[in-house]
């Protein structure tokens, strides 16, 4: 197994353990997210510690015991068990462990939203917030200002999102803004959107059209894309009067221009008739 493959396998195993934990409604997913976020912050801050915990020369049980000593009394049993399981795994490099923990933190929050039926709203709100940031340079500057305090950024986000967005959206965006860990705001929001989509086993298509699509057009386009990619498709919709061909669809790195999108919609219409 390659070093890169080691981290990929370890992350997949951690996702599986998180799913097993959160399948039980007795596990408080919001509390779990908070505790995993605290561990992520600790390992991001303590470079030497994360090196020890990912050192392949150290026995897995020894690393697990170290984790229990450090965080066993600070977090609940579910979080402690999850992290000890992760440090028993092999990691390509120390940062990969922290990246995986950060992903699990967001996934735990998204699980909480899924339990309350709010996951669709969270997906849409993350997308819309990304569009707002992209179009408002002053807001982006305020949210990414390294001189601004965490409290100031949190208060700004509270004024923007509280009462207007789901609580999970506010938690995810606030954590991203106050602890970016070297990522751009745009990249972080994109990652969160993908996680939200994956939570429902759906791919995300960013659809930019010259005019708003009707409900029927959205349904037909979604059905055609789902058939093309073999997975349910979540449409993030945006309007740009200058888009060439009337519509532009992006799925991952693939871009579908207007003429192809039209043919997809025609094919979906014929299947429905």
C-alpha positions in Angstrom: 0.0 0.0 0.0 1.3 3.5 -0.9 1.7 6.1 1.8 -1.1 8.1 0.1 -3.3 5.0 0.1 -2.6 4.5 3.8 -4.3 7.8 4.7 -7.1 7.2 2.3 -7.8 3.8 3.9 -7.5 5.3 7.4 -9.9 8.1 6.5 -12.4 5.6 5.0 -12.2 3.5 8.2 -12.8 6.5 10.4 -15.9 7.5 8.3 -17.2 4.0 8.8 -16.8 4.2 12.6 -18.4 7.6 12.7 -21.4 6.3 10.7 -21.7 3.4 13.1 -21.7 5.7 16.1 -24.2 8.2 14.7 -26.5 5.5 13.5 -27.5 5.3 17.2 -29.8 8.1 18.1 -28.4 7.9 21.7 -25.3 9.7 20.4 -25.6 13.5 20.5 -24.2 14.4 17.1 -23.9 18.1 17.9 -21.9 17.4 21.0 -19.7 14.9 19.1 -19.0 17.6 16.5 -18.0 20.1 19.2 -15.6 17.6 20.8 -14.1 16.5 17.5 -13.6 20.2 16.7 -11.7 20.7 20.0 -9.4 17.7 19.2 -8.8 19.0 15.7 -7.8 22.4 17.1 -5.5 20.7 19.6 -3.7 18.6 17.0 -3.5 21.5 14.5 -1.9 23.6 17.2 0.5 21.0 18.7 2.7 19.9 15.7 4.9 17.6 17.8 1.9 15.8 19.2 0.3 15.0 15.8 3.7 13.8 14.6 3.9 11.4 17.5 0.3 10.2 16.9 1.1 9.5 13.2 4.6 8.0 13.7 4.5 4.6 12.0 7.4 3.5 14.3 5.2 3.8 17.4 2.8 0.9 18.3 -0.8 1.7 17.7 -1.8 0.8 21.2 0.8 3.1 22.7 -0.6 6.0 20.7 -4.2 5.1 21.6 -3.2 5.1 25.3 -1.6 8.5 24.9 -4.8 9.9 23.4 -6.9 8.5 26.2 -4.6 10.2 28.8 -4.8 13.5 27.0 -8.5 13.7 26.1 -10.2 10.9 28.0 -11.4 13.2 30.7 -12.1 16.2 28.3 -14.5 14.6 25.8 -17.2 11.9 25.8 -16.6 8.3 25.2 -17.8 8.4 21.6 -15.3 11.0 20.6 -12.5 9.4 22.6 -13.1 6.0 21.0 -13.2 7.5 17.5 -9.9 9.4 17.9 -8.1 6.4 19.5 -9.3 4.2 16.6 -7.9 6.8 14.2 -4.4 7.0 15.8 -4.1 3.2 15.6 -4.3 3.5 11.8 -1.4 4.3 9.5 -1.2 7.9 8.1 0.8 9.2 5.2 1.7 12.4 7.0 0.6 14.1 10.2 -1.7 16.7 8.5 -3.8 13.9 7.1 -5.0 12.9 10.5 -6.1 16.5 11.3 -7.8 16.8 7.9 -9.7 13.6 8.5 -10.8 14.8 12.0 -12.0 18.1 10.5 -14.0 16.2 7.9 -15.6 14.0 10.6 -16.4 17.1 12.7 -18.4 18.6 9.8 -20.0 15.2 9.0 -21.2 14.9 12.6 -22.9 18.3 12.3 -24.5 17.3 9.0 -25.8 14.1 10.6 -27.5 16.3 13.2 -29.1 18.3 10.4 -30.2 15.1 8.6 -31.9 13.8 11.7 -34.1 16.9 11.9 -34.8 16.9 8.1 -32.8 20.1 7.6 -30.0 18.7 5.4 -31.5 19.9 2.1 -31.7 23.5 3.5 -28.2 23.3 4.8 -26.9 22.3 1.4 -28.7 25.2 -0.3 -27.6 27.7 2.4 -24.0 26.8 2.1 -24.1 27.3 -1.7 -25.9 30.6 -1.4 -23.5 31.8 1.2 -20.6 31.0 -1.1 -22.2 33.0 -3.8 -22.7 36.0 -1.5 -19.1 35.9 -0.4 -17.9 35.6 -4.0 -19.9 38.7 -5.0 -19.1 40.8 -1.9 -15.4 41.7 -1.6 -15.9 43.7 1.6 -17.6 40.8 3.4 -14.9 38.3 2.2 -12.2 40.7 3.4 -13.9 41.0 6.8 -14.3 37.2 7.2 -10.7 36.4 6.1 -8.9 39.3 8.0 -6.1 37.7 10.0 -6.1 40.7 12.3 -9.7 40.3 13.3 -10.5 38.4 16.4 -12.4 35.1 16.5 -15.1 36.8 18.5 -15.5 39.6 16.0 -15.8 37.2 13.1 -18.3 35.0 15.0 -20.4 38.1 15.8 -20.4 39.2 12.2 -21.6 35.7 11.1 -24.2 35.7 13.8 -25.6 39.0 12.5 -25.7 37.6 9.0 -27.0 34.1 9.6 -28.8 33.8 13.0 -32.5 33.5 12.3 -32.0 33.4 8.6 -30.1 30.1 8.2 -30.3 26.7 9.8 -28.3 26.4 13.0 -26.1 23.7 11.4 -25.2 26.1 8.5 -24.2 28.8 11.1 -22.1 26.3 13.0 -20.3 25.0 9.9 -19.6 28.4 8.5 -18.5 29.9 11.8 -16.0 27.0 12.4 -14.6 27.4 8.9 -14.2 31.1 9.2 -12.7 31.1 12.7 -10.4 28.0 12.1 -9.6 28.0 8.4 -6.4 25.9 8.8 -4.8 27.5 5.8 -7.7 26.9 3.4 -9.4 29.7 1.4 -12.9 30.5 2.4 -14.1 29.4 -1.1 -12.4 26.0 -0.9 -13.7 25.4 2.6 -17.3 26.2 1.5 -17.0 23.9 -1.5 -15.7 21.1 0.7 -18.7 21.5 3.1 -21.1 21.5 0.2 -19.7 18.2 -1.1 -19.9 16.6 2.3 -23.5 17.7 2.6 -24.3 16.1 -0.8 -22.4 12.9 0.0 -24.4 12.6 3.2 -27.4 11.9 1.0 -25.3 10.0 -1.5 -25.8 12.6 -4.1 -23.5 14.5 -6.5 -23.7 18.2 -6.8 -24.3 20.0 -10.1 -23.8 23.8 -10.2 -26.3 25.0 -12.8 -25.9 28.6 -14.1 -28.7 29.7 -16.4 -29.4 33.0 -18.2 -32.9 33.0 -16.7 -34.4 31.1 -13.7 -35.4 27.5 -14.5 -38.9 26.4 -14.1 -39.7 23.6 -11.7 -40.3 21.3 -14.7 -36.9 22.2 -16.2 -35.2 21.6 -12.9 -36.8 18.2 -12.6 -36.0 17.1 -16.1 -32.4 18.3 -15.9 -31.9 16.6 -12.6 -33.3 13.4 -13.9 -31.1 13.5 -17.0 -28.0 14.2 -15.0 -28.8 11.4 -12.5 -29.2 9.0 -15.4 -25.9 10.2 -17.0 -23.8 9.9 -13.8 -25.7 7.0 -12.2 -26.3 8.8 -8.9 -28.9 11.1 -7.5 -28.0 14.7 -8.3 -28.5 17.8 -6.2 -28.8 21.0 -8.2 -27.3 24.3 -6.9 -28.9 27.0 -9.0 -27.5 30.3 -10.0 -28.6 33.0 -12.6 -26.2 34.9 -14.9 -27.8 36.7 -17.9 -24.4 36.5 -19.7 -23.9 32.7 -19.6 -23.2 31.3 -23.0 -25.8 29.0 -24.6 -28.3 30.0 -21.9 -27.2 27.3 -19.4 -23.9 26.0 -18.0 -23.7 22.8 -15.8 -20.7 21.8 -13.8 -20.3 18.5 -12.1 -17.0 18.2 -10.4 -14.4 19.1 -13.0 -16.7 18.4 -15.9 -18.5 21.3 -17.6 -21.6 20.8 -19.8 -22.4 23.7 -22.1 -25.8 24.9 -23.2 -26.3 22.8 -26.3 -25.4 19.5 -24.4 -27.6 20.5 -21.5 -30.5 21.1 -23.9 -30.0 17.6 -25.4 -29.9 16.1 -21.9 -33.2 17.8 -21.0 -34.8 16.7 -24.3 -33.7 13.1 -23.6 -35.2 13.3 -20.1 -38.4 14.7 -21.6 -38.7 11.9 -24.0 -38.1 9.3 -21.3 -40.9 10.9 -19.3 -43.4 10.9 -22.2 
